[in-house]
Amino acid sequence: MMNSSRKIIKAAEVAVTSLKGDNSDAFTAPLWEQENERARSRASDGTRHVAGADVEQRVHDAREKGFRDGVKDEQKRSGEAIVSVMEAVAQVRREWSDLQERFYDEAKENVIRLSVALAEKIIRREVSLDCDILRTMLDNIFGDLKDRTGLTVFLSPGDEQFLKEHGVGEEESDASVRIMADPDLNPGDVLVETPELVVDARIIEQLNVLQQRLIDHDGGEGAAGRE
């Protein structure tokens, strides 16, 4: 019979690893402890797996968010760039329109001035070749001033001499009209003085009036047409 003072170990609680000696290292942990250890190990592995999956999900979400934010920022920058380009294009169009208008106005005036200068040369040449033009001018002036008295007509020395030589001089004119030479006048120019007014019928003055009317008239219609 076994001594009752010795400790009794149930076989189900231990596993025999060696029958040598009486050393306690010869026994393994009870089975329930082994199961608990394996359960803790599996739980730890599961926790690490869950933690790893959570980290991966967080990284994925952060990457997706960064991508979306990047796309939004790029769209914003692209939109701002497009707006800047459109504003620049609009500014260029305005400047080009102003440049065209200035160029048109300057070209228009230059063309009119050149035309008037050319007309002056042609008229003076025609007057020098055909003195009937001078007679016609005088007839028109006298017709406009027929109710005036005390008229004095100033002509260039050449024109005044021509009229005297061809019978249209002071002695054949109305007694109230005097024809005199003015060395400051060019051929074809006529200057008429009365006690009340002065009629400047010089060719250049008439052409200047015509020139200004052309510029003003074309400027108004040109601006309306460009609009």
C-alpha positions in Angstrom: 0.0 0.0 0.0 1.2 3.5 -1.0 2.2 5.8 1.8 -0.7 8.3 2.4 1.8 11.1 3.0 3.0 11.1 -0.6 1.2 13.4 -3.2 -1.1 11.7 -5.6 -0.9 13.0 -9.3 -3.6 12.0 -11.7 -2.5 10.5 -14.9 -4.8 12.7 -16.9 -3.1 15.8 -15.7 0.4 15.0 -16.8 2.2 13.4 -19.6 5.2 11.1 -19.0 8.3 12.2 -21.0 10.9 10.1 -19.3 11.0 7.5 -16.6 14.5 8.3 -15.5 14.8 9.7 -12.1 12.4 11.6 -10.0 13.1 15.0 -11.6 10.0 17.4 -12.0 11.3 18.5 -15.4 10.3 15.0 -16.6 6.7 16.2 -16.7 5.0 18.5 -19.2 2.3 21.0 -18.3 -1.2 19.8 -17.9 -3.3 19.5 -21.0 -5.7 22.2 -20.1 -2.8 24.6 -19.8 -1.5 23.6 -23.2 -4.9 24.2 -24.7 -5.0 27.6 -23.0 -1.6 28.5 -24.3 -2.6 27.5 -27.8 -5.8 29.5 -27.5 -3.8 32.6 -26.4 -1.4 32.1 -29.3 -4.3 31.9 -31.7 -5.9 35.0 -30.2 -2.6 36.8 -30.4 -2.2 35.8 -34.0 -5.8 36.9 -34.7 -5.2 40.2 -33.0 -2.1 40.8 -35.1 -3.9 39.8 -38.2 -6.8 42.2 -37.4 -4.4 44.9 -36.5 -2.4 44.4 -39.7 -5.6 44.4 -41.8 -6.7 47.6 -40.0 -3.4 49.3 -40.8 -3.7 48.2 -44.4 -7.2 49.6 -44.6 -6.1 52.9 -43.1 -3.2 53.1 -45.6 -5.6 52.4 -48.4 -8.1 55.0 -47.2 -5.3 57.6 -46.8 -4.0 56.8 -50.3 -7.5 57.1 -51.8 -8.1 60.4 -49.9 -4.8 61.8 -51.0 -5.6 60.8 -54.6 -9.0 62.5 -54.5 -7.6 65.6 -52.8 -4.9 65.7 -55.5 -7.4 65.4 -58.3 -9.5 68.2 -56.7 -6.4 70.4 -56.3 -5.4 69.7 -59.9 -8.9 70.5 -61.2 -8.9 73.7 -59.2 -5.5 74.7 -60.6 -6.6 73.8 -64.1 -9.8 75.8 -63.7 -7.9 78.8 -62.5 -5.4 78.4 -65.4 -8.3 78.3 -67.9 -9.8 81.4 -66.4 -6.5 83.2 -66.6 -6.0 82.2 -70.2 -9.5 83.4 -71.1 -8.9 86.7 -69.3 -5.7 87.1 -71.2 -7.4 86.4 -74.5 -10.1 88.9 -73.8 -7.5 91.5 -72.9 -5.7 90.8 -76.2 -8.9 91.2 -78.1 -9.7 94.5 -76.5 -6.2 95.8 -77.2 -6.3 94.6 -80.7 -9.7 96.2 -81.2 -8.3 99.5 -79.8 -5.3 99.2 -82.1 -7.4 98.6 -85.1 -9.6 101.6 -84.3 -6.6 103.9 -83.8 -5.0 102.5 -87.0 -8.2 103.0 -88.9 -8.7 106.6 -87.7 -5.1 107.5 -88.4 -5.1 105.9 -91.8 -8.5 107.5 -92.6 -7.3 111.0 -91.7 -4.0 110.5 -93.6 -5.9 109.4 -96.7 -8.3 112.4 -96.5 -5.4 114.8 -96.0 -3.4 113.3 -98.9 -6.5 113.5 -101.1 -7.1 117.2 -100.2 -3.5 118.0 -100.8 -3.7 116.4 -104.2 -7.0 118.2 -105.0 -5.4 121.5 -104.2 -2.6 120.9 -106.7 -5.1 119.8 -109.3 -7.3 122.9 -108.8 -4.4 125.3 -108.9 -3.2 123.8 -112.1 -6.6 123.9 -113.7 -7.1 127.5 -112.6 -3.8 128.5 -114.2 -4.7 126.7 -117.4 -8.4 127.9 -117.6 -9.2 131.3 -116.3 -12.9 130.7 -116.9 -12.7 128.8 -113.6 -11.7 132.1 -111.9 -14.5 133.9 -113.6 -17.0 131.3 -112.5 -15.8 131.6 -108.9 -16.2 135.4 -109.0 -19.7 135.1 -110.5 -20.7 132.8 -107.7 -19.3 135.2 -105.0 -21.0 138.2 -106.6 -24.3 136.3 -106.8 -24.1 135.5 -103.1 -23.2 139.1 -102.2 -25.4 141.0 -104.8 -27.2 142.8 -102.1 -24.0 144.0 -100.5 -22.3 147.3 -101.4 -18.7 148.4 -101.1 -17.2 145.0 -102.1 -13.4 144.7 -102.4 -12.1 141.6 -104.1 -8.5 140.6 -103.6 -6.8 138.3 -106.0 -3.3 137.1 -106.7 -1.3 139.6 -108.8 -1.4 137.2 -111.8 -5.1 136.7 -111.6 -5.8 140.4 -111.1 -3.6 141.2 -114.1 -5.4 138.6 -116.2 -8.8 140.0 -115.5 -7.7 143.5 -116.4 -6.1 142.3 -119.6 -9.2 140.4 -120.7 -11.8 143.0 -120.0 -13.0 141.9 -116.6 -11.5 144.6 -114.6 -12.6 147.3 -112.2 -13.8 149.6 -115.0 -16.2 146.9 -116.4 -17.5 145.7 -113.0 -20.3 147.1 -110.9 -19.3 150.5 -109.5 -19.7 149.0 -106.0 -17.0 146.3 -106.6 -13.2 146.9 -106.6 -10.7 144.3 -107.7 -7.2 144.6 -106.2 -4.0 142.5 -106.1 -2.7 140.9 -102.9 0.9 139.4 -103.2 0.1 137.1 -100.3 -2.6 135.2 -102.3 -1.9 132.3 -104.6 -3.4 131.8 -108.1 -7.0 130.8 -107.8 -7.5 132.4 -104.3 -10.2 135.0 -103.7 -10.7 137.1 -100.7 -13.7 139.5 -100.5 -14.2 142.2 -98.0 -17.3 144.2 -97.2 -18.0 146.8 -94.5 -19.7 144.0 -92.5 -17.8 140.8 -93.2 -14.9 139.0 -94.9 -15.4 136.1 -97.3 -12.3 133.8 -97.4 -12.6 131.9 -100.6 -9.0 130.8 -100.8 -8.7 127.3 -102.2 -6.8 126.0 -99.3 -9.5 127.2 -96.8 -12.3 125.7 -98.9 -10.4 122.4 -99.0 -9.7 122.5 -95.3 -13.4 122.9 -94.6 -14.2 120.0 -96.9 -11.4 117.9 -95.3 -12.7 118.4 -91.8 -16.3 117.6 -92.8 -15.1 114.4 -94.4 -13.1 113.4 -91.2 -16.0 114.2 -88.9 -18.6 112.5 -91.1 -16.6 109.4 -91.7 -15.6 109.3 -88.0 -19.2 109.2 -86.8 -20.3 106.6 -89.4 -17.1 104.6 -89.0 -17.5 104.3 -85.2 -21.1 103.2 -85.6 -20.2 100.7 -88.3 -17.4 99.2 -86.1 -19.8 98.7 -83.3 
